[in-house]
Amino acid sequence: MTKPLTVQSDKTMLLEVDNPEFEACRDLIAKFAELEKSPEYMHTYRISPLSLWNAASIKMTAEEIIEGLTKFARYSVPKNVMNEVREQISRYGKVKLVKEESGELYIISNEKGFITEIANNRAVQPFVDGMEGDKIRIKKEYRGHIKQALIKIGFPVEDLAGYDEGNKYPFNLRPTTIGGIKFGMRDYQRASVEAFHAGGRNEGGSGVVVLPCGAGKTIVGMGVMQIVGAETLILVTNTLSIRQWRNEILDKTDIPESDIGEYSGEMKEIKPITIATYNILTHRKKKGGDFTHFHIFSANNWGLIVYDEVHLLPAPVFRMTSELQAKRRLGLTATLVREDGLEEDVFSLIGPKKYDVPWKELEAKSWIAEANCVEIRVPMEDDLRMKYSVADDREKFRLASENPEKLRAISYILKKHSTNNVLVIGQYINQLEEISQTFKIPLITGKTPLPERQELYQAFRTGQIKQLVVSKVANFSIDLPDANIAIQVSGTFGSRQEEAQRLGRILRPKSQDNTAIFYSLISRDTNEERFGQNRQLFLTEQGYEYEIYTLDQFKETVPEELLTK
């Protein structure tokens, strides 16, 4: 049997999709390589230092990786690739940051050549306080800065300098929720909490847990809070996320409501458990001025900081986080991919990947819904095609996104799934308003008042309404467990993280049929199609296959009697 993998000397790997060993090979290499392209028949992965350091951080060895490559490779694995794997895996943990009894911070390594190289590097010198034998003394206030500088020159530091314990705040998880449902952490949730905490040792306490939307990242956050037992600052994407975290904490722990504070545009409370938005943290009165609310990081003696959706962490919060390295830090995300390329900053400032579960593994156990992904390629009418051909790139994308022919596609999907719970998600408000009016479906945008938003979400949850049109406000932290059809009509320029969030809206486990369908509507032969291929990368990374239809082909899948209704 022909093997599925071609490993190339430039550290790219080609994986043949139509091969019996495709899935087993993909599951292995996804742990230590990044997916770059995913057309129908051949996927391209790349091995990078960061992908290998993340693999090393979850205890993957060089020999495991090389053995796996050899097992699936069609041709012999290039020697330089094997050497790179051994070199980068060995680098993780070779350089350590430690705190001695005197309270001083030092960079140490058993490799004396590493210490010499680091001490003489210009990027590092602003943070160094001198040499003591074969140790480099670091200025205490630059614990985060030194880690950022070192990772950029190829030295991923293992931070063993320990943490301030913060103000104690013990609490318990409830065995039964307030709603009367039996509650206990799932095995993978418990395992991710333990991997992060590492028994309270200095090896634990900072890092990222990667779990699919719908897999209970909030529960993992509460599990970490409980095991750390200290006052906690939780950072989230928006005000609705604050409410959802608050509701989950009240439902599943014995923390009283009076001890939970909200710090947002609407309220400014500091309590033992405080939930704040990234938006409020990045607020400043004038461009280039000071950040008005950064004092929240020092407002309490926090023992833990939780970064929800860490792949969206704004750059200014990274800057503050570089000065918070003595606090335990937990990042929660469905994907380590960042559109701004700051994955190295997540690694050095929040911490390395501590736990990762493939989406398909949780799907197989019914912890999340089984998802099918369908792309429908919609034609353009001649007049619009002419307008498109003379527009600039940005306008081209908008014209393709708002193509009126997408209304026909929505009509076919709604007829095919008339009894299902359908979310229509898009980027452009005018387009969403037209969809809402055409199909008589309620609409939620950023301008929808919070009480009305919550009312509509609740009506959708209880089945009073079966269809909802939502703007990108629904990308994050919206809990709509019974949504099982999503129609993406427009999106951000090929954003993989957006695809993760939108797919996540329909992955909550269902009470009855545990399957879901994610439709993407794309204008044919446009730059939207090109961006769409980039977004598919995320779905392919998670093991989902894309079915692609033209509009006419999809119409044929809708029963005739439904089309004539």
Secondary structure as a PSIPRED ss2 file (coil, helix, strand):
# PSIPRED VFORMAT (PSIPRED V4.0)

   1 M C   1.000  0.000  0.000
   2 T C   1.000  0.000  0.000
   3 K C   1.000  0.000  0.000
   4 P C   1.000  0.000  0.000
   5 L E   0.000  0.000  1.000
   6 T E   0.000  0.000  1.000
   7 V E   0.000  0.000  1.000
   8 Q C   1.000  0.000  0.000
   9 S C   1.000  0.000  0.000
  10 D C   1.000  0.000  0.000
  11 K C   1.000  0.000  0.000
  12 T E   0.000  0.000  1.000
  13 M E   0.000  0.000  1.000
  14 L E   0.000  0.000  1.000
  15 L E   0.000  0.000  1.000
  16 E E   0.000  0.000  1.000
  17 V C   1.000  0.000  0.000
  18 D C   1.000  0.000  0.000
  19 N C   1.000  0.000  0.000
  20 P C   1.000  0.000  0.000
  21 E C   1.000  0.000  0.000
  22 F H   0.000  1.000  0.000
  23 E H   0.000  1.000  0.000
  24 A H   0.000  1.000  0.000
  25 C H   0.000  1.000  0.000
  26 R H   0.000  1.000  0.000
  27 D H   0.000  1.000  0.000
  28 L H   0.000  1.000  0.000
  29 I H   0.000  1.000  0.000
  30 A C   1.000  0.000  0.000
  31 K C   1.000  0.000  0.000
  32 F C   1.000  0.000  0.000
  33 A C   1.000  0.000  0.000
  34 E E   0.000  0.000  1.000
  35 L E   0.000  0.000  1.000
  36 E E   0.000  0.000  1.000
  37 K E   0.000  0.000  1.000
  38 S C   1.000  0.000  0.000
  39 P C   1.000  0.000  0.000
  40 E C   1.000  0.000  0.000
  41 Y C   1.000  0.000  0.000
  42 M E   0.000  0.000  1.000
  43 H E   0.000  0.000  1.000
  44 T E   0.000  0.000  1.000
  45 Y E   0.000  0.000  1.000
  46 R E   0.000  0.000  1.000
  47 I C   1.000  0.000  0.000
  48 S C   1.000  0.000  0.000
  49 P H   0.000  1.000  0.000
  50 L H   0.000  1.000  0.000
  51 S H   0.000  1.000  0.000
  52 L H   0.000  1.000  0.000
  53 W H   0.000  1.000  0.000
  54 N H   0.000  1.000  0.000
  55 A H   0.000  1.000  0.000
  56 A H   0.000  1.000  0.000
  57 S H   0.000  1.000  0.000
  58 I C   1.000  0.000  0.000
  59 K C   1.000  0.000  0.000
  60 M C   1.000  0.000  0.000
  61 T C   1.000  0.000  0.000
  62 A H   0.000  1.000  0.000
  63 E H   0.000  1.000  0.000
  64 E H   0.000  1.000  0.000
  65 I H   0.000  1.000  0.000
  66 I H   0.000  1.000  0.000
  67 E H   0.000  1.000  0.000
  68 G H   0.000  1.000  0.000
  69 L H   0.000  1.000  0.000
  70 T H   0.000  1.000  0.000
  71 K H   0.000  1.000  0.000
  72 F H   0.000  1.000  0.000
  73 A E   0.000  0.000  1.000
  74 R C   1.000  0.000  0.000
  75 Y C   1.000  0.000  0.000
  76 S C   1.000  0.000  0.000
  77 V C   1.000  0.000  0.000
  78 P C   1.000  0.000  0.000
  79 K H   0.000  1.000  0.000
  80 N H   0.000  1.000  0.000
  81 V H   0.000  1.000  0.000
  82 M H   0.000  1.000  0.000
  83 N H   0.000  1.000  0.000
  84 E H   0.000  1.000  0.000
  85 V H   0.000  1.000  0.000
  86 R H   0.000  1.000  0.000
  87 E H   0.000  1.000  0.000
  88 Q H   0.000  1.000  0.000
  89 I H   0.000  1.000  0.000
  90 S H   0.000  1.000  0.000
  91 R H   0.000  1.000  0.000
  92 Y C   1.000  0.000  0.000
  93 G C   1.000  0.000  0.000
  94 K C   1.000  0.000  0.000
  95 V E   0.000  0.000  1.000
  96 K E   0.000  0.000  1.000
  97 L E   0.000  0.000  1.000
  98 V E   0.000  0.000  1.000
  99 K E   0.000  0.000  1.000
 100 E C   1.000  0.000  0.000
 101 E C   1.000  0.000  0.000
 102 S C   1.000  0.000  0.000
 103 G C   1.000  0.000  0.000
 104 E C   1.000  0.000  0.000
 105 L E   0.000  0.000  1.000
 106 Y E   0.000  0.000  1.000
 107 I E   0.000  0.000  1.000
 108 I E   0.000  0.000  1.000
 109 S E   0.000  0.000  1.000
 110 N C   1.000  0.000  0.000
 111 E C   1.000  0.000  0.000
 112 K H   0.000  1.000  0.000
 113 G H   0.000  1.000  0.000
 114 F H   0.000  1.000  0.000
 115 I H   0.000  1.000  0.000
 116 T H   0.000  1.000  0.000
 117 E H   0.000  1.000  0.000
 118 I H   0.000  1.000  0.000
 119 A H   0.000  1.000  0.000
 120 N C   1.000  0.000  0.000
 121 N C   1.000  0.000  0.000
 122 R C   1.000  0.000  0.000
 123 A C   1.000  0.000  0.000
 124 V C   1.000  0.000  0.000
 125 Q H   0.000  1.000  0.000
 126 P H   0.000  1.000  0.000
 127 F H   0.000  1.000  0.000
 128 V E   0.000  0.000  1.000
 129 D E   0.000  0.000  1.000
 130 G E   0.000  0.000  1.000
 131 M E   0.000  0.000  1.000
 132 E E   0.000  0.000  1.000
 133 G C   1.000  0.000  0.000
 134 D C   1.000  0.000  0.000
 135 K E   0.000  0.000  1.000
 136 I E   0.000  0.000  1.000
 137 R E   0.000  0.000  1.000
 138 I E   0.000  0.000  1.000
 139 K C   1.000  0.000  0.000
 140 K H   0.000  1.000  0.000
 141 E H   0.000  1.000  0.000
 142 Y H   0.000  1.000  0.000
 143 R H   0.000  1.000  0.000
 144 G H   0.000  1.000  0.000
 145 H H   0.000  1.000  0.000
 146 I H   0.000  1.000  0.000
 147 K H   0.000  1.000  0.000
 148 Q H   0.000  1.000  0.000
 149 A H   0.000  1.000  0.000
 150 L H   0.000  1.000  0.000
 151 I H   0.000  1.000  0.000
 152 K H   0.000  1.000  0.000
 153 I C   1.000  0.000  0.000
 154 G C   1.000  0.000  0.000
 155 F C   1.000  0.000  0.000
 156 P C   1.000  0.000  0.000
 157 V C   1.000  0.000  0.000
 158 E E   0.000  0.000  1.000
 159 D E   0.000  0.000  1.000
 160 L C   1.000  0.000  0.000
 161 A C   1.000  0.000  0.000
 162 G C   1.000  0.000  0.000
 163 Y C   1.000  0.000  0.000
 164 D C   1.000  0.000  0.000
 165 E C   1.000  0.000  0.000
 166 G C   1.000  0.000  0.000
 167 N C   1.000  0.000  0.000
 168 K E   0.000  0.000  1.000
 169 Y C   1.000  0.000  0.000
 170 P C   1.000  0.000  0.000
 171 F C   1.000  0.000  0.000
 172 N C   1.000  0.000  0.000
 173 L E   0.000  0.000  1.000
 174 R C   1.000  0.000  0.000
 175 P C   1.000  0.000  0.000
 176 T E   0.000  0.000  1.000
 177 T C   1.000  0.000  0.000
 178 I C   1.000  0.000  0.000
 179 G C   1.000  0.000  0.000
 180 G C   1.000  0.000  0.000
 181 I C   1.000  0.000  0.000
 182 K E   0.000  0.000  1.000
 183 F C   1.000  0.000  0.000
 184 G C   1.000  0.000  0.000
 185 M C   1.000  0.000  0.000
 186 R C   1.000  0.000  0.000
 187 D H   0.000  1.000  0.000
 188 Y H   0.000  1.000  0.000
 189 Q H   0.000  1.000  0.000
 190 R H   0.000  1.000  0.000
 191 A H   0.000  1.000  0.000
 192 S H   0.000  1.000  0.000
 193 V H   0.000  1.000  0.000
 194 E H   0.000  1.000  0.000
 195 A H   0.000  1.000  0.000
 196 F H   0.000  1.000  0.000
 197 H H   0.000  1.000  0.000
 198 A H   0.000  1.000  0.000
 199 G H   0.000  1.000  0.000
 200 G H   0.000  1.000  0.000
 201 R C   1.000  0.000  0.000
 202 N C   1.000  0.000  0.000
 203 E C   1.000  0.000  0.000
 204 G C   1.000  0.000  0.000
 205 G C   1.000  0.000  0.000
 206 S E   0.000  0.000  1.000
 207 G E   0.000  0.000  1.000
 208 V E   0.000  0.000  1.000
 209 V E   0.000  0.000  1.000
 210 V E   0.000  0.000  1.000
 211 L C   1.000  0.000  0.000
 212 P C   1.000  0.000  0.000
 213 C C   1.000  0.000  0.000
 214 G C   1.000  0.000  0.000
 215 A C   1.000  0.000  0.000
 216 G C   1.000  0.000  0.000
 217 K H   0.000  1.000  0.000
 218 T H   0.000  1.000  0.000
 219 I H   0.000  1.000  0.000
 220 V H   0.000  1.000  0.000
 221 G H   0.000  1.000  0.000
 222 M H   0.000  1.000  0.000
 223 G H   0.000  1.000  0.000
 224 V H   0.000  1.000  0.000
 225 M H   0.000  1.000  0.000
 226 Q H   0.000  1.000  0.000
 227 I H   0.000  1.000  0.000
 228 V H   0.000  1.000  0.000
 229 G C   1.000  0.000  0.000
 230 A E   0.000  0.000  1.000
 231 E C   1.000  0.000  0.000
 232 T E   0.000  0.000  1.000
 233 L E   0.000  0.000  1.000
 234 I E   0.000  0.000  1.000
 235 L E   0.000  0.000  1.000
 236 V E   0.000  0.000  1.000
 237 T C   1.000  0.000  0.000
 238 N C   1.000  0.000  0.000
 239 T H   0.000  1.000  0.000
 240 L H   0.000  1.000  0.000
 241 S H   0.000  1.000  0.000
 242 I H   0.000  1.000  0.000
 243 R H   0.000  1.000  0.000
 244 Q H   0.000  1.000  0.000
 245 W H   0.000  1.000  0.000
 246 R H   0.000  1.000  0.000
 247 N H   0.000  1.000  0.000
 248 E H   0.000  1.000  0.000
 249 I H   0.000  1.000  0.000
 250 L H   0.000  1.000  0.000
 251 D H   0.000  1.000  0.000
 252 K H   0.000  1.000  0.000
 253 T E   0.000  0.000  1.000
 254 D C   1.000  0.000  0.000
 255 I C   1.000  0.000  0.000
 256 P C   1.000  0.000  0.000
 257 E H   0.000  1.000  0.000
 258 S H   0.000  1.000  0.000
 259 D H   0.000  1.000  0.000
 260 I E   0.000  0.000  1.000
 261 G E   0.000  0.000  1.000
 262 E E   0.000  0.000  1.000
 263 Y E   0.000  0.000  1.000
 264 S C   1.000  0.000  0.000
 265 G C   1.000  0.000  0.000
 266 E C   1.000  0.000  0.000
 267 M C   1.000  0.000  0.000
 268 K E   0.000  0.000  1.000
 269 E C   1.000  0.000  0.000
 270 I C   1.000  0.000  0.000
 271 K C   1.000  0.000  0.000
 272 P C   1.000  0.000  0.000
 273 I E   0.000  0.000  1.000
 274 T E   0.000  0.000  1.000
 275 I E   0.000  0.000  1.000
 276 A E   0.000  0.000  1.000
 277 T E   0.000  0.000  1.000
 278 Y H   0.000  1.000  0.000
 279 N H   0.000  1.000  0.000
 280 I H   0.000  1.000  0.000
 281 L H   0.000  1.000  0.000
 282 T C   1.000  0.000  0.000
 283 H C   1.000  0.000  0.000
 284 R E   0.000  0.000  1.000
 285 K C   1.000  0.000  0.000
 286 K C   1.000  0.000  0.000
 287 K C   1.000  0.000  0.000
 288 G C   1.000  0.000  0.000
 289 G C   1.000  0.000  0.000
 290 D C   1.000  0.000  0.000
 291 F E   0.000  0.000  1.000
 292 T C   1.000  0.000  0.000
 293 H C   1.000  0.000  0.000
 294 F C   1.000  0.000  0.000
 295 H C   1.000  0.000  0.000
 296 I H   0.000  1.000  0.000
 297 F H   0.000  1.000  0.000
 298 S H   0.000  1.000  0.000
 299 A H   0.000  1.000  0.000
 300 N C   1.000  0.000  0.000
 301 N C   1.000  0.000  0.000
 302 W C   1.000  0.000  0.000
 303 G C   1.000  0.000  0.000
 304 L E   0.000  0.000  1.000
 305 I E   0.000  0.000  1.000
 306 V E   0.000  0.000  1.000
 307 Y E   0.000  0.000  1.000
 308 D C   1.000  0.000  0.000
 309 E C   1.000  0.000  0.000
 310 V H   0.000  1.000  0.000
 311 H H   0.000  1.000  0.000
 312 L H   0.000  1.000  0.000
 313 L C   1.000  0.000  0.000
 314 P C   1.000  0.000  0.000
 315 A H   0.000  1.000  0.000
 316 P H   0.000  1.000  0.000
 317 V H   0.000  1.000  0.000
 318 F H   0.000  1.000  0.000
 319 R H   0.000  1.000  0.000
 320 M H   0.000  1.000  0.000
 321 T H   0.000  1.000  0.000
 322 S C   1.000  0.000  0.000
 323 E C   1.000  0.000  0.000
 324 L C   1.000  0.000  0.000
 325 Q C   1.000  0.000  0.000
 326 A C   1.000  0.000  0.000
 327 K C   1.000  0.000  0.000
 328 R E   0.000  0.000  1.000
 329 R E   0.000  0.000  1.000
 330 L E   0.000  0.000  1.000
 331 G E   0.000  0.000  1.000
 332 L E   0.000  0.000  1.000
 333 T E   0.000  0.000  1.000
 334 A C   1.000  0.000  0.000
 335 T C   1.000  0.000  0.000
 336 L C   1.000  0.000  0.000
 337 V C   1.000  0.000  0.000
 338 R C   1.000  0.000  0.000
 339 E C   1.000  0.000  0.000
 340 D C   1.000  0.000  0.000
 341 G C   1.000  0.000  0.000
 342 L C   1.000  0.000  0.000
 343 E H   0.000  1.000  0.000
 344 E H   0.000  1.000  0.000
 345 D H   0.000  1.000  0.000
 346 V H   0.000  1.000  0.000
 347 F H   0.000  1.000  0.000
 348 S H   0.000  1.000  0.000
 349 L H   0.000  1.000  0.000
 350 I H   0.000  1.000  0.000
 351 G C   1.000  0.000  0.000
 352 P C   1.000  0.000  0.000
 353 K E   0.000  0.000  1.000
 354 K E   0.000  0.000  1.000
 355 Y E   0.000  0.000  1.000
 356 D E   0.000  0.000  1.000
 357 V C   1.000  0.000  0.000
 358 P C   1.000  0.000  0.000
 359 W H   0.000  1.000  0.000
 360 K H   0.000  1.000  0.000
 361 E H   0.000  1.000  0.000
 362 L H   0.000  1.000  0.000
 363 E H   0.000  1.000  0.000
 364 A H   0.000  1.000  0.000
 365 K C   1.000  0.000  0.000
 366 S C   1.000  0.000  0.000
 367 W C   1.000  0.000  0.000
 368 I C   1.000  0.000  0.000
 369 A C   1.000  0.000  0.000
 370 E E   0.000  0.000  1.000
 371 A E   0.000  0.000  1.000
 372 N E   0.000  0.000  1.000
 373 C E   0.000  0.000  1.000
 374 V E   0.000  0.000  1.000
 375 E E   0.000  0.000  1.000
 376 I E   0.000  0.000  1.000
 377 R E   0.000  0.000  1.000
 378 V E   0.000  0.000  1.000
 379 P C   1.000  0.000  0.000
 380 M C   1.000  0.000  0.000
 381 E C   1.000  0.000  0.000
 382 D H   0.000  1.000  0.000
 383 D H   0.000  1.000  0.000
 384 L H   0.000  1.000  0.000
 385 R H   0.000  1.000  0.000
 386 M H   0.000  1.000  0.000
 387 K H   0.000  1.000  0.000
 388 Y H   0.000  1.000  0.000
 389 S H   0.000  1.000  0.000
 390 V C   1.000  0.000  0.000
 391 A C   1.000  0.000  0.000
 392 D C   1.000  0.000  0.000
 393 D H   0.000  1.000  0.000
 394 R H   0.000  1.000  0.000
 395 E H   0.000  1.000  0.000
 396 K H   0.000  1.000  0.000
 397 F H   0.000  1.000  0.000
 398 R H   0.000  1.000  0.000
 399 L H   0.000  1.000  0.000
 400 A H   0.000  1.000  0.000
 401 S H   0.000  1.000  0.000
 402 E C   1.000  0.000  0.000
 403 N C   1.000  0.000  0.000
 404 P C   1.000  0.000  0.000
 405 E C   1.000  0.000  0.000
 406 K H   0.000  1.000  0.000
 407 L H   0.000  1.000  0.000
 408 R H   0.000  1.000  0.000
 409 A H   0.000  1.000  0.000
 410 I H   0.000  1.000  0.000
 411 S H   0.000  1.000  0.000
 412 Y H   0.000  1.000  0.000
 413 I H   0.000  1.000  0.000
 414 L H   0.000  1.000  0.000
 415 K H   0.000  1.000  0.000
 416 K H   0.000  1.000  0.000
 417 H C   1.000  0.000  0.000
 418 S C   1.000  0.000  0.000
 419 T C   1.000  0.000  0.000
 420 N C   1.000  0.000  0.000
 421 N C   1.000  0.000  0.000
 422 V E   0.000  0.000  1.000
 423 L E   0.000  0.000  1.000
 424 V E   0.000  0.000  1.000
 425 I E   0.000  0.000  1.000
 426 G C   1.000  0.000  0.000
 427 Q C   1.000  0.000  0.000
 428 Y C   1.000  0.000  0.000
 429 I H   0.000  1.000  0.000
 430 N H   0.000  1.000  0.000
 431 Q H   0.000  1.000  0.000
 432 L H   0.000  1.000  0.000
 433 E H   0.000  1.000  0.000
 434 E H   0.000  1.000  0.000
 435 I H   0.000  1.000  0.000
 436 S H   0.000  1.000  0.000
 437 Q H   0.000  1.000  0.000
 438 T H   0.000  1.000  0.000
 439 F H   0.000  1.000  0.000
 440 K C   1.000  0.000  0.000
 441 I C   1.000  0.000  0.000
 442 P C   1.000  0.000  0.000
 443 L E   0.000  0.000  1.000
 444 I E   0.000  0.000  1.000
 445 T C   1.000  0.000  0.000
 446 G C   1.000  0.000  0.000
 447 K C   1.000  0.000  0.000
 448 T C   1.000  0.000  0.000
 449 P C   1.000  0.000  0.000
 450 L H   0.000  1.000  0.000
 451 P H   0.000  1.000  0.000
 452 E H   0.000  1.000  0.000
 453 R H   0.000  1.000  0.000
 454 Q H   0.000  1.000  0.000
 455 E H   0.000  1.000  0.000
 456 L H   0.000  1.000  0.000
 457 Y H   0.000  1.000  0.000
 458 Q H   0.000  1.000  0.000
 459 A H   0.000  1.000  0.000
 460 F H   0.000  1.000  0.000
 461 R H   0.000  1.000  0.000
 462 T C   1.000  0.000  0.000
 463 G C   1.000  0.000  0.000
 464 Q C   1.000  0.000  0.000
 465 I C   1.000  0.000  0.000
 466 K C   1.000  0.000  0.000
 467 Q E   0.000  0.000  1.000
 468 L E   0.000  0.000  1.000
 469 V E   0.000  0.000  1.000
 470 V E   0.000  0.000  1.000
 471 S C   1.000  0.000  0.000
 472 K H   0.000  1.000  0.000
 473 V H   0.000  1.000  0.000
 474 A H   0.000  1.000  0.000
 475 N H   0.000  1.000  0.000
 476 F C   1.000  0.000  0.000
 477 S C   1.000  0.000  0.000
 478 I C   1.000  0.000  0.000
 479 D C   1.000  0.000  0.000
 480 L C   1.000  0.000  0.000
 481 P C   1.000  0.000  0.000
 482 D C   1.000  0.000  0.000
 483 A C   1.000  0.000  0.000
 484 N C   1.000  0.000  0.000
 485 I E   0.000  0.000  1.000
 486 A E   0.000  0.000  1.000
 487 I E   0.000  0.000  1.000
 488 Q E   0.000  0.000  1.000
 489 V C   1.000  0.000  0.000
 490 S C   1.000  0.000  0.000
 491 G C   1.000  0.000  0.000
 492 T C   1.000  0.000  0.000
 493 F C   1.000  0.000  0.000
 494 G C   1.000  0.000  0.000
 495 S C   1.000  0.000  0.000
 496 R H   0.000  1.000  0.000
 497 Q H   0.000  1.000  0.000
 498 E H   0.000  1.000  0.000
 499 E H   0.000  1.000  0.000
 500 A H   0.000  1.000  0.000
 501 Q H   0.000  1.000  0.000
 502 R H   0.000  1.000  0.000
 503 L H   0.000  1.000  0.000
 504 G H   0.000  1.000  0.000
 505 R C   1.000  0.000  0.000
 506 I C   1.000  0.000  0.000
 507 L C   1.000  0.000  0.000
 508 R C   1.000  0.000  0.000
 509 P C   1.000  0.000  0.000
 510 K C   1.000  0.000  0.000
 511 S C   1.000  0.000  0.000
 512 Q C   1.000  0.000  0.000
 513 D C   1.000  0.000  0.000
 514 N C   1.000  0.000  0.000
 515 T E   0.000  0.000  1.000
 516 A E   0.000  0.000  1.000
 517 I E   0.000  0.000  1.000
 518 F E   0.000  0.000  1.000
 519 Y E   0.000  0.000  1.000
 520 S E   0.000  0.000  1.000
 521 L E   0.000  0.000  1.000
 522 I E   0.000  0.000  1.000
 523 S E   0.000  0.000  1.000
 524 R C   1.000  0.000  0.000
 525 D C   1.000  0.000  0.000
 526 T C   1.000  0.000  0.000
 527 N H   0.000  1.000  0.000
 528 E H   0.000  1.000  0.000
 529 E H   0.000  1.000  0.000
 530 R H   0.000  1.000  0.000
 531 F H   0.000  1.000  0.000
 532 G H   0.000  1.000  0.000
 533 Q H   0.000  1.000  0.000
 534 N H   0.000  1.000  0.000
 535 R H   0.000  1.000  0.000
 536 Q H   0.000  1.000  0.000
 537 L H   0.000  1.000  0.000
 538 F H   0.000  1.000  0.000
 539 L H   0.000  1.000  0.000
 540 T H   0.000  1.000  0.000
 541 E H   0.000  1.000  0.000
 542 Q C   1.000  0.000  0.000
 543 G C   1.000  0.000  0.000
 544 Y C   1.000  0.000  0.000
 545 E C   1.000  0.000  0.000
 546 Y E   0.000  0.000  1.000
 547 E E   0.000  0.000  1.000
 548 I E   0.000  0.000  1.000
 549 Y E   0.000  0.000  1.000
 550 T E   0.000  0.000  1.000
 551 L H   0.000  1.000  0.000
 552 D H   0.000  1.000  0.000
 553 Q H   0.000  1.000  0.000
 554 F H   0.000  1.000  0.000
 555 K H   0.000  1.000  0.000
 556 E C   1.000  0.000  0.000
 557 T C   1.000  0.000  0.000
 558 V C   1.000  0.000  0.000
 559 P C   1.000  0.000  0.000
 560 E H   0.000  1.000  0.000
 561 E H   0.000  1.000  0.000
 562 L H   0.000  1.000  0.000
 563 L H   0.000  1.000  0.000
 564 T C   1.000  0.000  0.000
 565 K C   1.000  0.000  0.000
